[in-house]
Amino acid sequence: MARRRGLHRPLVLLLTLALVGGGVYTAVSFLQRSETLVSERCTAVVGSRTAELATDQAVNASLITAVAVQRGLPPRAATIALATAMQESKLRNIGHGDQAGPDSRGLFQQRPSQGWGTEAQVMDPYYAANAFYDALVKIPAYESLEITDAAQRVQRSAYPGAYAQHEEMGRFFASGLSSQTPGSVHCTLRSPDAPGDTAQVATELSQAYGPLAATADGQTLTVEASGAQAWSVAQWAVANAKGLAVTDVSVAGRSWSRAADEGWQVSDAADGEVRITVSPAVEN
């Protein structure tokens, strides 16, 4: 009888360890699946190096870059603009200034008192980006200038050297969002908590890029675009995926899926179009 009880002890121990191990595995699996732990962010990868932005910053970066694309400006112009906006406002459309410029507003902290426009205008990201580029293109050979020099000639900041620290971020996101590096920009996001609207996507796209031929079919908007413009539009859609409830984007043999979170993957996506799919109504 004592021998039998002795045999039971290892068995009980093994069962206990198995239950504990199973509980740990279940807990780990739960944590891995839990969307509350997803760190939402957007990244731009160039070669073996990566730059990262918060999702709201990526939205503004995509607009600033799209305006450069619409105007036919080189990626260098977008790099300068992104580095400038990061230094001035952290790429956020803020409605206040600082001691150097109490009336400064918006992405570029442009001052109505210095002729940049009305407060309402400089708080409009589209207007602000165009105003920045209007000033930038007047600088001779701005493409060949150092970031600090080009930005300072536009902004006339009290801290001109500060722009340089954002050059890599600006260059990486400008490269991806302008299509110089296809498939560079992707975002890690939680599942949408509201349905998307293809009409809203089309409206936002038109403001960023100008008129684009696009048709909606259910939850998918198909934009007629090819080459560099197609990749710029596609990566713009990914950068705006959080706010517009975009779930999938396909372009020129590659696709991005919000659910998969694996970046751009090889697919059968057709050339000559960008397909942007938004979330359907969320079922309770």
Salt bridges, closest charged atoms under 4 A:
GLU40 OE1 - ARG190 NH1 3.21
GLU40 OE1 - LYS242 NZ 2.77
GLU52 OE1 - ARG41 NE 3.69
ASP56 OD2 - ARG92 NE 2.61
ASP103 OD1 - ARG111 NE 2.58
GLU119 OE2 - ARG105 NE 3.41
ASP134 OD1 - ARG71 NH2 2.86
GLU167 OE2 - ARG76 NH1 3.69
GLU168 OE1 - ARG49 NH2 3.03
